[in-house]
Amino acid sequence: MLKTLRKSARVAGIAAVTMTGISAPSLADGLSPAQRVLSVSSSNSPSGNAEVRFRAFLTGYGYWDNTPPGSAEISKPVIHRKAGGKGTWRDPITIAVGHVIENRRQTLDFPPGTRFYIPRLQKYAIVEDVCGDGTRPQDGPCHTGYKGHPWLDIYIGGAGVTARDTEACARKLTGLQDLILNPRRDYPVVAGEIATTGCQVFRG
């Protein structure tokens, strides 16, 4: 399933806000799940960079099922030329987000360079890629979300392990979980590529 949703190549806080416990947002108000999260951040900070904890559906993509397969290509490099990172604040891991293409113009659900912290993985991530193929990616789940929640796809690596092991790692981390938008710099981190450091999952 995840391969059909693969991205195309080819998604410091000054105030803390939480969306956890709020009923899952719908598209009835015309906003995507990602836009709802960004609107909370903007409404709680004049600069729009308030730290926000929210629920998201997280999946993983790796070296073997990237677009193109067997590569670490990314579409929106910010601090990496290729998908990567160790998960620290200084070296966050590449994450892909949904996007919209209208009138030949592409807009990412979260802007390139947006940072997240993922408590369940104890890693920081940075938007450097997009999730969703075709001429209308906005019709796919990476943009429309999962049960009203944003959908993000983190790069797990895997060039040094088998495709089977990488796929198993992606399945292990997949699910609804808390993420933090615009995180502060001092959250606990277990550094290293996800797929080659045991694919560790913690209690988020």
CORMO-V476025 format. One record per pair of residues at least 12 apart in sequence whose ideal C-beta (glycine too) atoms are under 10 Angstrom apart, sorted by the first residue. I is the first residue (numbers start at 1). J is the second residue. If there is no record, write none. Layout:
i = {I:I}
j = {J:J}
//
This chain:
i = {1:1:1:1:2:2:2:2:2:2:2:2:2:2:3:3:3:3:3:3:3:4:4:4:5:5:5:5:5:5:5:5:5:5:5:6:6:6:6:6:6:6:6:6:6:6:6:6:7:7:7:7:7:7:7:7:7:7:7:7:7:7:7:7:7:7:7:7:7:7:7:7:8:8:8:8:8:8:8:8:8:8:8:8:8:8:8:9:9:9:9:9:9:9:9:9:9:9:9:9:10:10:10:10:10:10:10:10:10:10:10:11:11:11:11:11:11:11:11:11:11:11:11:11:11:11:11:11:11:11:11:11:11:11:11:11:11:11:11:11:12:12:12:12:12:12:12:12:12:13:13:13:13:13:13:13:13:13:13:13:13:13:13:13:13:14:14:14:14:14:14:14:14:14:15:15:15:15:15:15:15:15:16:16:16:16:16:16:16:16:16:17:17:17:17:17:17:17:17:17:17:17:17:17:18:18:18:18:18:18:18:18:19:19:19:19:19:19:19:19:19:19:19:19:20:20:20:20:20:21:22:22:22:22:23:24:24:24:24:24:24:24:24:25:25:25:25:25:25:25:25:25:26:26:26:27:27:27:32:32:32:32:32:32:32:32:32:33:33:33:33:33:33:33:33:33:33:33:33:33:33:33:34:34:34:34:34:34:34:34:34:34:34:34:34:34:34:34:34:34:35:35:35:36:36:36:36:36:37:37:37:37:37:37:37:37:37:37:37:38:38:38:38:38:38:38:38:39:40:40:40:40:41:41:41:41:45:47:48:49:49:49:49:50:50:51:51:51:51:51:51:52:52:52:52:52:52:53:53:53:53:53:53:53:54:54:54:54:54:54:54:55:55:55:55:55:55:55:55:55:56:56:56:56:56:56:56:56:56:56:56:56:56:56:56:57:57:57:57:57:57:57:57:57:57:57:57:57:57:57:57:58:58:58:58:58:58:58:58:58:58:58:58:58:58:58:58:58:58:58:58:58:58:59:59:59:59:59:59:59:59:59:59:59:59:59:59:59:60:60:60:60:60:60:60:60:60:60:60:60:60:60:60:60:60:60:60:60:60:61:61:61:61:61:61:61:61:61:61:61:61:61:61:62:62:62:62:62:62:62:62:62:62:62:62:62:62:62:62:62:63:63:63:63:63:63:63:63:63:63:63:63:63:64:64:64:64:64:64:64:64:64:64:64:64:65:65:65:65:65:65:66:66:66:66:66:66:66:67:67:67:67:67:69:70:70:71:71:72:72:72:72:72:72:72:73:74:74:74:74:74:74:74:75:75:75:75:75:75:75:75:76:76:76:76:76:76:76:76:76:76:76:76:76:76:77:77:77:77:78:78:78:78:78:78:78:78:78:78:78:79:79:79:79:79:79:80:80:80:80:80:80:80:81:82:82:82:83:83:83:83:83:83:83:83:84:84:84:84:84:85:85:85:85:85:85:85:85:85:85:85:85:86:86:86:86:86:86:86:86:86:87:87:87:87:87:87:87:87:87:87:87:87:87:87:87:88:88:88:88:88:88:88:89:89:89:89:89:89:89:89:89:89:90:90:90:91:91:91:91:92:92:92:92:92:92:92:92:92:92:92:92:92:93:93:93:93:93:93:93:93:93:93:93:93:93:93:93:93:94:94:94:94:94:94:94:94:94:94:95:95:95:95:95:95:95:95:95:95:95:95:95:95:95:95:95:95:96:96:96:96:96:96:96:96:96:96:96:96:96:96:97:97:97:97:97:97:97:97:97:97:97:97:97:97:97:97:97:97:98:98:98:98:98:98:98:98:98:98:98:98:98:98:98:98:99:99:99:99:99:99:99:99:99:100:100:100:100:100:100:100:101:101:101:101:101:101:101:102:102:104:106:106:107:107:108:108:108:108:108:109:109:109:109:109:109:109:109:109:109:109:109:110:110:110:110:110:111:112:112:112:112:112:113:113:113:114:114:114:114:114:115:115:115:115:115:115:116:116:116:116:116:116:116:117:117:117:117:117:117:117:117:117:117:117:118:118:118:118:118:118:118:118:118:118:118:119:119:119:119:119:119:119:119:119:119:120:120:120:120:120:120:120:120:120:120:121:121:121:121:121:121:121:121:121:121:121:121:121:122:122:122:122:122:122:122:122:122:123:123:123:123:123:123:123:123:123:123:123:124:124:124:124:124:124:125:125:125:125:125:127:128:129:129:129:130:130:130:131:131:131:131:131:132:132:132:146:146:147:149:149:149:150:150:152:153:153:154:154:154:154:155:155:155:156:156:156:156:156:156:156:156:156:157:157:157:157:157:157:157:157:158:158:158:158:158:158:159:159:159:160:160:160:161:161:161:161:162:165:165:165:166:166:166:166:167:168:168:169:169:169:169:169:169:169:170:170:170:171:172:172:172:172:173:173:173:173:173:175:175:177:177:178:179:188:190}
j = {59:141:171:174:59:60:61:62:65:153:167:170:171:174:61:64:65:67:69:167:170:133:140:141:59:61:98:131:132:133:140:141:142:151:153:59:61:62:65:66:67:69:96:131:132:133:142:153:59:61:65:66:67:73:74:75:83:94:95:96:97:98:99:129:130:131:132:133:137:142:153:155:67:73:75:96:99:101:106:129:130:131:132:133:134:137:142:66:67:68:71:72:73:74:75:83:96:129:130:133:66:67:68:71:73:74:75:96:129:130:133:34:56:76:95:96:97:98:99:108:109:110:111:112:114:116:125:127:128:129:130:131:132:142:143:150:151:152:153:154:49:51:89:115:182:183:184:185:186:41:44:45:49:50:51:52:53:115:117:180:181:182:183:184:185:44:45:46:47:49:50:51:182:184:41:44:45:49:50:51:52:182:44:50:51:52:53:180:182:183:184:37:40:41:43:44:45:50:51:52:53:54:181:182:40:51:52:53:54:55:178:180:36:37:40:41:52:53:54:55:56:149:178:181:52:53:54:55:178:55:36:40:54:55:148:36:55:145:146:147:148:149:176:37:39:54:55:145:147:148:149:150:145:147:148:144:145:148:98:100:109:138:143:144:145:150:151:54:55:56:57:98:109:143:144:145:146:147:148:149:150:151:54:56:97:98:99:108:109:110:114:142:143:144:145:149:150:151:152:181:109:110:150:54:145:148:149:150:52:53:54:55:56:109:110:149:150:179:181:52:109:110:111:114:150:181:182:52:52:53:54:181:54:114:181:182:182:182:182:114:115:181:182:181:182:117:180:181:182:183:184:116:179:180:181:182:183:117:119:178:179:180:181:183:116:149:150:178:179:180:181:146:147:148:149:150:176:177:178:179:97:116:118:145:146:149:150:151:152:175:176:177:178:179:181:141:142:145:146:147:148:149:150:151:152:153:174:175:176:177:179:95:116:118:120:121:125:146:149:150:151:152:153:154:170:173:174:175:176:177:178:179:204:96:131:141:142:146:151:152:153:154:156:170:171:173:174:175:95:96:121:152:153:154:155:156:157:158:166:167:169:170:171:172:173:174:194:195:199:83:94:95:96:129:131:153:154:155:156:157:158:166:170:83:154:155:156:157:158:159:161:163:165:166:167:169:170:193:194:195:82:83:155:156:157:158:159:160:161:163:166:193:195:157:158:159:161:162:163:164:165:166:167:170:195:156:158:163:166:167:170:82:83:96:129:155:158:159:96:129:130:131:133:163:159:163:83:159:84:94:129:155:157:158:159:129:94:96:112:128:129:130:155:96:99:106:108:112:128:129:130:94:96:97:99:106:108:111:112:113:126:127:128:129:130:94:112:128:129:92:94:111:112:113:114:115:126:127:128:129:91:92:94:113:126:128:92:93:94:126:128:129:155:128:94:128:155:95:96:128:129:154:155:156:157:128:155:157:159:193:123:124:125:126:128:154:155:157:191:192:193:194:123:124:189:190:191:192:193:194:197:117:118:121:122:123:124:125:154:189:190:191:192:193:194:197:123:124:185:189:190:191:192:115:117:124:126:183:184:185:186:187:189:124:185:191:124:126:189:191:113:115:116:117:118:123:124:125:126:127:128:183:189:116:118:121:123:124:125:126:128:154:155:156:157:191:192:193:194:125:126:127:128:129:153:154:155:156:157:110:114:115:116:118:123:124:125:126:127:128:129:131:152:153:154:155:179:108:125:127:128:129:130:131:132:142:151:152:153:154:155:109:110:111:112:114:116:127:128:129:130:131:132:142:143:150:151:152:153:110:130:131:132:137:138:140:141:142:143:144:145:150:151:152:153:129:130:131:132:137:138:140:142:143:130:132:136:137:138:139:143:130:132:134:135:136:137:138:136:138:135:130:137:138:143:127:129:130:131:143:127:130:131:132:137:138:142:143:145:150:151:152:126:127:150:152:181:127:126:127:128:129:130:126:127:128:126:127:128:181:182:127:180:181:182:183:185:152:154:179:180:181:182:183:178:179:180:181:182:183:184:185:187:188:189:152:154:173:177:178:179:180:183:187:202:204:177:178:179:180:183:187:188:202:203:204:173:175:177:178:179:200:201:202:203:204:154:156:173:177:179:189:190:194:199:200:201:202:204:187:188:189:190:191:200:201:202:204:154:187:188:189:190:191:192:193:194:200:202:180:183:185:187:189:191:152:154:155:179:183:152:155:153:154:155:142:143:153:143:151:152:153:154:144:151:153:175:176:176:176:177:179:179:181:179:170:174:170:173:179:194:193:194:195:169:170:172:173:193:194:195:196:199:169:192:193:194:195:196:197:199:170:193:194:195:196:199:193:195:196:193:195:196:193:195:196:199:195:195:196:199:194:195:196:199:195:195:199:194:195:196:198:199:200:201:194:195:199:199:194:199:200:201:194:195:199:200:201:201:204:201:204:204:204:202:202}
//
